[in-house]
């Protein structure tokens, strides 16, 4: 999932750099869900065909 940073506070109170008050908003990716659905559909069809072929042979 991609995110978009909307605000960041930069500070250096110690020898290390710090990020504080980082606010992110989620960006939905509908294509990911579409690919998941297509993949599950293909897997289901292959499984059904394999079962059908096994039943026909036996």
PDB file with one MODEL, atoms N, CA, C and O in Angstrom:
MODEL        1
ATOM      1  N   UNK A   1       0.841  -1.166   0.000  1.00  0.00           N
ATOM      2  CA  UNK A   1       0.000   0.000   0.000  1.00  0.00           C
ATOM      3  C   UNK A   1       0.892   1.236   0.000  1.00  0.00           C
ATOM      4  O   UNK A   1       1.837   1.328   0.784  1.00  0.00           O
ATOM      5  N   UNK A   2       0.600   2.146  -0.845  1.00  0.00           N
ATOM      6  CA  UNK A   2       1.354   3.394  -0.912  1.00  0.00           C
ATOM      7  C   UNK A   2       0.803   4.381   0.103  1.00  0.00           C
ATOM      8  O   UNK A   2      -0.381   4.349   0.437  1.00  0.00           O
ATOM      9  N   UNK A   3       1.660   5.245   0.583  1.00  0.00           N
ATOM     10  CA  UNK A   3       1.224   6.285   1.510  1.00  0.00           C
ATOM     11  C   UNK A   3       1.727   7.629   1.032  1.00  0.00           C
ATOM     12  O   UNK A   3       2.713   7.725   0.301  1.00  0.00           O
ATOM     13  N   UNK A   4       1.041   8.644   1.452  1.00  0.00           N
ATOM     14  CA  UNK A   4       1.429  10.009   1.115  1.00  0.00           C
ATOM     15  C   UNK A   4       1.704  10.744   2.418  1.00  0.00           C
ATOM     16  O   UNK A   4       0.822  10.842   3.271  1.00  0.00           O
ATOM     17  N   UNK A   5       2.900  11.254   2.580  1.00  0.00           N
ATOM     18  CA  UNK A   5       3.263  11.983   3.793  1.00  0.00           C
ATOM     19  C   UNK A   5       2.658  13.374   3.701  1.00  0.00           C
ATOM     20  O   UNK A   5       2.889  14.101   2.735  1.00  0.00           O
ATOM     21  N   UNK A   6       1.879  13.740   4.721  1.00  0.00           N
ATOM     22  CA  UNK A   6       1.228  15.052   4.704  1.00  0.00           C
ATOM     23  C   UNK A   6       1.919  16.075   5.590  1.00  0.00           C
ATOM     24  O   UNK A   6       1.801  17.274   5.339  1.00  0.00           O
ATOM     25  N   UNK A   7       2.649  15.631   6.639  1.00  0.00           N
ATOM     26  CA  UNK A   7       3.392  16.595   7.449  1.00  0.00           C
ATOM     27  C   UNK A   7       4.495  15.888   8.209  1.00  0.00           C
ATOM     28  O   UNK A   7       4.342  14.742   8.631  1.00  0.00           O
ATOM     29  N   UNK A   8       5.607  16.580   8.379  1.00  0.00           N
ATOM     30  CA  UNK A   8       6.752  16.043   9.112  1.00  0.00           C
ATOM     31  C   UNK A   8       7.374  17.184   9.906  1.00  0.00           C
ATOM     32  O   UNK A   8       7.512  18.298   9.402  1.00  0.00           O
ATOM     33  N   UNK A   9       7.745  16.900  11.147  1.00  0.00           N
ATOM     34  CA  UNK A   9       8.484  17.860  11.963  1.00  0.00           C
ATOM     35  C   UNK A   9       9.907  17.350  12.101  1.00  0.00           C
ATOM     36  O   UNK A   9      10.119  16.189  12.453  1.00  0.00           O
ATOM     37  N   UNK A  10      10.878  18.199  11.828  1.00  0.00           N
ATOM     38  CA  UNK A  10      12.288  17.810  11.860  1.00  0.00           C
ATOM     39  C   UNK A  10      12.938  18.447  13.069  1.00  0.00           C
ATOM     40  O   UNK A  10      12.770  19.644  13.303  1.00  0.00           O
ATOM     41  N   UNK A  11      13.676  17.670  13.838  1.00  0.00           N
ATOM     42  CA  UNK A  11      14.361  18.236  14.987  1.00  0.00           C
ATOM     43  C   UNK A  11      15.652  17.502  15.275  1.00  0.00           C
ATOM     44  O   UNK A  11      15.838  16.359  14.857  1.00  0.00           O
ATOM     45  N   UNK A  12      16.545  18.169  15.995  1.00  0.00           N
ATOM     46  CA  UNK A  12      17.810  17.545  16.358  1.00  0.00           C
ATOM     47  C   UNK A  12      18.167  17.984  17.775  1.00  0.00           C
ATOM     48  O   UNK A  12      18.963  18.900  17.982  1.00  0.00           O
ATOM     49  N   UNK A  13      17.552  17.301  18.750  1.00  0.00           N
ATOM     50  CA  UNK A  13      17.840  17.610  20.142  1.00  0.00           C
ATOM     51  C   UNK A  13      18.945  16.719  20.685  1.00  0.00           C
ATOM     52  O   UNK A  13      19.478  16.975  21.765  1.00  0.00           O
ATOM     53  N   UNK A  14      19.283  15.694  19.957  1.00  0.00           N
ATOM     54  CA  UNK A  14      20.338  14.763  20.353  1.00  0.00           C
ATOM     55  C   UNK A  14      21.309  14.639  19.186  1.00  0.00           C
ATOM     56  O   UNK A  14      21.106  15.284  18.157  1.00  0.00           O
ATOM     57  N   UNK A  15      22.350  13.835  19.313  1.00  0.00           N
ATOM     58  CA  UNK A  15      23.277  13.682  18.190  1.00  0.00           C
ATOM     59  C   UNK A  15      22.659  12.967  16.987  1.00  0.00           C
ATOM     60  O   UNK A  15      23.297  12.848  15.941  1.00  0.00           O
ATOM     61  N   UNK A  16      21.427  12.496  17.130  1.00  0.00           N
ATOM     62  CA  UNK A  16      20.759  11.782  16.045  1.00  0.00           C
ATOM     63  C   UNK A  16      19.636  12.637  15.474  1.00  0.00           C
ATOM     64  O   UNK A  16      19.031  13.431  16.195  1.00  0.00           O
ATOM     65  N   UNK A  17      19.356  12.482  14.195  1.00  0.00           N
ATOM     66  CA  UNK A  17      18.238  13.190  13.573  1.00  0.00           C
ATOM     67  C   UNK A  17      16.941  12.504  13.974  1.00  0.00           C
ATOM     68  O   UNK A  17      16.906  11.287  14.153  1.00  0.00           O
ATOM     69  N   UNK A  18      15.878  13.281  14.113  1.00  0.00           N
ATOM     70  CA  UNK A  18      14.595  12.736  14.543  1.00  0.00           C
ATOM     71  C   UNK A  18      13.478  13.228  13.631  1.00  0.00           C
ATOM     72  O   UNK A  18      13.492  14.369  13.169  1.00  0.00           O
ATOM     73  N   UNK A  19      12.517  12.354  13.382  1.00  0.00           N
ATOM     74  CA  UNK A  19      11.261  12.749  12.748  1.00  0.00           C
ATOM     75  C   UNK A  19      10.186  12.647  13.812  1.00  0.00           C
ATOM     76  O   UNK A  19      10.130  11.659  14.545  1.00  0.00           O
ATOM     77  N   UNK A  20       9.334  13.653  13.905  1.00  0.00           N
ATOM     78  CA  UNK A  20       8.270  13.642  14.896  1.00  0.00           C
ATOM     79  C   UNK A  20       6.981  14.118  14.241  1.00  0.00           C
ATOM     80  O   UNK A  20       7.010  14.877  13.272  1.00  0.00           O
ATOM     81  N   UNK A  21       5.866  13.674  14.769  1.00  0.00           N
ATOM     82  CA  UNK A  21       4.540  14.059  14.268  1.00  0.00           C
ATOM     83  C   UNK A  21       4.393  13.756  12.780  1.00  0.00           C
ATOM     84  O   UNK A  21       3.925  14.602  12.017  1.00  0.00           O
ATOM     85  N   UNK A  22       4.785  12.569  12.371  1.00  0.00           N
ATOM     86  CA  UNK A  22       4.642  12.164  10.974  1.00  0.00           C
ATOM     87  C   UNK A  22       3.200  11.726  10.759  1.00  0.00           C
ATOM     88  O   UNK A  22       2.708  10.825  11.438  1.00  0.00           O
ATOM     89  N   UNK A  23       2.533  12.364   9.816  1.00  0.00           N
ATOM     90  CA  UNK A  23       1.153  12.025   9.488  1.00  0.00           C
ATOM     91  C   UNK A  23       1.114  11.501   8.063  1.00  0.00           C
ATOM     92  O   UNK A  23       1.581  12.169   7.140  1.00  0.00           O
ATOM     93  N   UNK A  24       0.561  10.309   7.877  1.00  0.00           N
ATOM     94  CA  UNK A  24       0.454   9.730   6.537  1.00  0.00           C
ATOM     95  C   UNK A  24      -1.000   9.384   6.262  1.00  0.00           C
ATOM     96  O   UNK A  24      -1.762   9.072   7.177  1.00  0.00           O
ATOM     97  N   UNK A  25      -1.374   9.443   4.997  1.00  0.00           N
ATOM     98  CA  UNK A  25      -2.715   9.027   4.596  1.00  0.00           C
ATOM     99  C   UNK A  25      -2.576   7.896   3.584  1.00  0.00           C
ATOM    100  O   UNK A  25      -1.721   7.941   2.700  1.00  0.00           O
ATOM    101  N   UNK A  26      -3.416   6.893   3.721  1.00  0.00           N
ATOM    102  CA  UNK A  26      -3.340   5.721   2.851  1.00  0.00           C
ATOM    103  C   UNK A  26      -3.899   6.041   1.471  1.00  0.00           C
ATOM    104  O   UNK A  26      -4.890   6.760   1.341  1.00  0.00           O
ATOM    105  N   UNK A  27      -3.254   5.500   0.447  1.00  0.00           N
ATOM    106  CA  UNK A  27      -3.717   5.641  -0.925  1.00  0.00           C
ATOM    107  C   UNK A  27      -4.161   4.256  -1.386  1.00  0.00           C
ATOM    108  O   UNK A  27      -3.327   3.359  -1.505  1.00  0.00           O
ATOM    109  N   UNK A  28      -5.439   4.062  -1.646  1.00  0.00           N
ATOM    110  CA  UNK A  28      -5.907   2.728  -2.034  1.00  0.00           C
ATOM    111  C   UNK A  28      -5.391   2.330  -3.413  1.00  0.00           C
ATOM    112  O   UNK A  28      -5.217   3.172  -4.294  1.00  0.00           O
ATOM    113  N   UNK A  29      -5.155   1.053  -3.580  1.00  0.00           N
ATOM    114  CA  UNK A  29      -4.702   0.528  -4.860  1.00  0.00           C
ATOM    115  C   UNK A  29      -5.685  -0.543  -5.324  1.00  0.00           C
ATOM    116  O   UNK A  29      -5.509  -1.719  -5.003  1.00  0.00           O
ATOM    117  N   UNK A  30      -6.707  -0.161  -6.066  1.00  0.00           N
ATOM    118  CA  UNK A  30      -7.708  -1.137  -6.494  1.00  0.00           C
ATOM    119  C   UNK A  30      -7.144  -2.195  -7.434  1.00  0.00           C
ATOM    120  O   UNK A  30      -7.692  -3.295  -7.516  1.00  0.00           O
ATOM    121  N   UNK A  31      -6.066  -1.889  -8.142  1.00  0.00           N
ATOM    122  CA  UNK A  31      -5.504  -2.894  -9.048  1.00  0.00           C
ATOM    123  C   UNK A  31      -4.938  -4.072  -8.273  1.00  0.00           C
ATOM    124  O   UNK A  31      -4.944  -5.196  -8.776  1.00  0.00           O
ATOM    125  N   UNK A  32      -4.453  -3.844  -7.068  1.00  0.00           N
ATOM    126  CA  UNK A  32      -3.949  -4.951  -6.252  1.00  0.00           C
ATOM    127  C   UNK A  32      -5.070  -5.924  -5.934  1.00  0.00           C
ATOM    128  O   UNK A  32      -4.890  -7.139  -6.027  1.00  0.00           O
ATOM    129  N   UNK A  33      -6.224  -5.396  -5.560  1.00  0.00           N
ATOM    130  CA  UNK A  33      -7.365  -6.266  -5.283  1.00  0.00           C
ATOM    131  C   UNK A  33      -7.838  -6.969  -6.551  1.00  0.00           C
ATOM    132  O   UNK A  33      -8.249  -8.128  -6.497  1.00  0.00           O
ATOM    133  N   UNK A  34      -7.785  -6.289  -7.679  1.00  0.00           N
ATOM    134  CA  UNK A  34      -8.186  -6.913  -8.940  1.00  0.00           C
ATOM    135  C   UNK A  34      -7.251  -8.066  -9.288  1.00  0.00           C
ATOM    136  O   UNK A  34      -7.710  -9.139  -9.679  1.00  0.00           O
ATOM    137  N   UNK A  35      -5.943  -7.854  -9.149  1.00  0.00           N
ATOM    138  CA  UNK A  35      -4.984  -8.931  -9.419  1.00  0.00           C
ATOM    139  C   UNK A  35      -5.187 -10.108  -8.472  1.00  0.00           C
ATOM    140  O   UNK A  35      -5.090 -11.262  -8.891  1.00  0.00           O
ATOM    141  N   UNK A  36      -5.466  -9.833  -7.213  1.00  0.00           N
ATOM    142  CA  UNK A  36      -5.724 -10.898  -6.250  1.00  0.00           C
ATOM    143  C   UNK A  36      -6.957 -11.691  -6.662  1.00  0.00           C
ATOM    144  O   UNK A  36      -6.939 -12.921  -6.634  1.00  0.00           O
ATOM    145  N   UNK A  37      -8.022 -11.001  -7.043  1.00  0.00           N
ATOM    146  CA  UNK A  37      -9.248 -11.672  -7.478  1.00  0.00           C
ATOM    147  C   UNK A  37      -9.037 -12.522  -8.715  1.00  0.00           C
ATOM    148  O   UNK A  37      -9.523 -13.651  -8.785  1.00  0.00           O
ATOM    149  N   UNK A  38      -8.319 -11.990  -9.690  1.00  0.00           N
ATOM    150  CA  UNK A  38      -8.038 -12.753 -10.914  1.00  0.00           C
ATOM    151  C   UNK A  38      -7.190 -13.972 -10.589  1.00  0.00           C
ATOM    152  O   UNK A  38      -7.455 -15.060 -11.102  1.00  0.00           O
ATOM    153  N   UNK A  39      -6.186 -13.814  -9.756  1.00  0.00           N
ATOM    154  CA  UNK A  39      -5.333 -14.940  -9.380  1.00  0.00           C
ATOM    155  C   UNK A  39      -6.104 -16.029  -8.665  1.00  0.00           C
ATOM    156  O   UNK A  39      -5.922 -17.211  -8.958  1.00  0.00           O
ATOM    157  N   UNK A  40      -6.966 -15.650  -7.730  1.00  0.00           N
ATOM    158  CA  UNK A  40      -7.786 -16.642  -7.034  1.00  0.00           C
ATOM    159  C   UNK A  40      -8.769 -17.311  -7.989  1.00  0.00           C
ATOM    160  O   UNK A  40      -9.029 -18.509  -7.874  1.00  0.00           O
ATOM    161  N   UNK A  41      -9.312 -16.550  -8.923  1.00  0.00           N
ATOM    162  CA  UNK A  41     -10.223 -17.129  -9.917  1.00  0.00           C
ATOM    163  C   UNK A  41      -9.525 -18.146 -10.798  1.00  0.00           C
ATOM    164  O   UNK A  41     -10.064 -19.223 -11.049  1.00  0.00           O
ATOM    165  N   UNK A  42      -8.330 -17.816 -11.269  1.00  0.00           N
ATOM    166  CA  UNK A  42      -7.558 -18.745 -12.104  1.00  0.00           C
ATOM    167  C   UNK A  42      -7.207 -20.001 -11.316  1.00  0.00           C
ATOM    168  O   UNK A  42      -7.309 -21.111 -11.839  1.00  0.00           O
ATOM    169  N   UNK A  43      -6.798 -19.834 -10.072  1.00  0.00           N
ATOM    170  CA  UNK A  43      -6.469 -20.997  -9.243  1.00  0.00           C
ATOM    171  C   UNK A  43      -7.699 -21.874  -9.039  1.00  0.00           C
ATOM    172  O   UNK A  43      -7.589 -23.100  -9.067  1.00  0.00           O
ATOM    173  N   UNK A  44      -8.858 -21.276  -8.836  1.00  0.00           N
ATOM    174  CA  UNK A  44     -10.092 -22.041  -8.666  1.00  0.00           C
ATOM    175  C   UNK A  44     -10.479 -22.805  -9.914  1.00  0.00           C
ATOM    176  O   UNK A  44     -10.894 -23.961  -9.834  1.00  0.00           O
ATOM    177  N   UNK A  45     -10.348 -22.167 -11.072  1.00  0.00           N
ATOM    178  CA  UNK A  45     -10.675 -22.836 -12.339  1.00  0.00           C
ATOM    179  C   UNK A  45      -9.725 -23.994 -12.585  1.00  0.00           C
ATOM    180  O   UNK A  45     -10.163 -25.071 -12.988  1.00  0.00           O
ATOM    181  N   UNK A  46      -8.442 -23.799 -12.352  1.00  0.00           N
ATOM    182  CA  UNK A  46      -7.471 -24.888 -12.554  1.00  0.00           C
ATOM    183  C   UNK A  46      -7.756 -26.055 -11.626  1.00  0.00           C
ATOM    184  O   UNK A  46      -7.668 -27.215 -12.030  1.00  0.00           O
ATOM    185  N   UNK A  47      -8.097 -25.746 -10.381  1.00  0.00           N
ATOM    186  CA  UNK A  47      -8.389 -26.821  -9.427  1.00  0.00           C
ATOM    187  C   UNK A  47      -9.648 -27.587  -9.839  1.00  0.00           C
ATOM    188  O   UNK A  47      -9.683 -28.815  -9.762  1.00  0.00           O
ATOM    189  N   UNK A  48     -10.668 -26.869 -10.272  1.00  0.00           N
ATOM    190  CA  UNK A  48     -11.908 -27.522 -10.698  1.00  0.00           C
ATOM    191  C   UNK A  48     -11.666 -28.396 -11.931  1.00  0.00           C
ATOM    192  O   UNK A  48     -12.189 -29.507 -12.011  1.00  0.00           O
ATOM    193  N   UNK A  49     -10.887 -27.908 -12.884  1.00  0.00           N
ATOM    194  CA  UNK A  49     -10.595 -28.708 -14.085  1.00  0.00           C
ATOM    195  C   UNK A  49      -9.793 -29.950 -13.741  1.00  0.00           C
ATOM    196  O   UNK A  49     -10.058 -31.029 -14.271  1.00  0.00           O
ATOM    197  N   UNK A  50      -8.814 -29.805 -12.856  1.00  0.00           N
ATOM    198  CA  UNK A  50      -7.998 -30.958 -12.472  1.00  0.00           C
ATOM    199  C   UNK A  50      -8.869 -32.010 -11.780  1.00  0.00           C
ATOM    200  O   UNK A  50      -8.729 -33.203 -12.051  1.00  0.00           O
ATOM    201  N   UNK A  51      -9.755 -31.580 -10.900  1.00  0.00           N
ATOM    202  CA  UNK A  51     -10.642 -32.516 -10.209  1.00  0.00           C
ATOM    203  C   UNK A  51     -11.576 -33.186 -11.210  1.00  0.00           C
ATOM    204  O   UNK A  51     -11.825 -34.388 -11.113  1.00  0.00           O
ATOM    205  N   UNK A  52     -12.092 -32.430 -12.161  1.00  0.00           N
ATOM    206  CA  UNK A  52     -12.983 -32.988 -13.182  1.00  0.00           C
ATOM    207  C   UNK A  52     -12.253 -34.027 -14.026  1.00  0.00           C
ATOM    208  O   UNK A  52     -12.819 -35.077 -14.332  1.00  0.00           O
ATOM    209  N   UNK A  53     -10.999 -33.751 -14.409  1.00  0.00           N
ATOM    210  CA  UNK A  53     -10.221 -34.709 -15.203  1.00  0.00           C
ATOM    211  C   UNK A  53      -9.901 -35.960 -14.399  1.00  0.00           C
ATOM    212  O   UNK A  53      -9.929 -37.061 -14.948  1.00  0.00           O
ATOM    213  N   UNK A  54      -9.599 -35.820 -13.119  1.00  0.00           N
ATOM    214  CA  UNK A  54      -9.316 -36.987 -12.277  1.00  0.00           C
ATOM    215  C   UNK A  54     -10.564 -37.850 -12.116  1.00  0.00           C
ATOM    216  O   UNK A  54     -10.467 -39.077 -12.125  1.00  0.00           O
ATOM    217  N   UNK A  55     -11.726 -37.233 -11.969  1.00  0.00           N
ATOM    218  CA  UNK A  55     -12.969 -37.990 -11.837  1.00  0.00           C
ATOM    219  C   UNK A  55     -13.312 -38.713 -13.135  1.00  0.00           C
ATOM    220  O   UNK A  55     -13.885 -39.802 -13.097  1.00  0.00           O
ATOM    221  N   UNK A  56     -12.974 -38.128 -14.283  1.00  0.00           N
ATOM    222  CA  UNK A  56     -13.272 -38.748 -15.571  1.00  0.00           C
ATOM    223  C   UNK A  56     -12.371 -39.949 -15.826  1.00  0.00           C
ATOM    224  O   UNK A  56     -12.806 -40.914 -16.455  1.00  0.00           O
ATOM    225  N   UNK A  57     -11.127 -39.915 -15.356  1.00  0.00           N
ATOM    226  CA  UNK A  57     -10.176 -41.009 -15.580  1.00  0.00           C
ATOM    227  C   UNK A  57     -10.520 -42.197 -14.693  1.00  0.00           C
ATOM    228  O   UNK A  57     -10.421 -43.340 -15.138  1.00  0.00           O
ATOM    229  N   UNK A  58     -10.915 -41.959 -13.470  1.00  0.00           N
ATOM    230  CA  UNK A  58     -11.183 -43.050 -12.512  1.00  0.00           C
ATOM    231  C   UNK A  58     -12.495 -43.683 -12.744  1.00  0.00           C
ATOM    232  O   UNK A  58     -12.868 -44.611 -12.027  1.00  0.00           O
TER     233      UNK A  58
ENDMDL
END
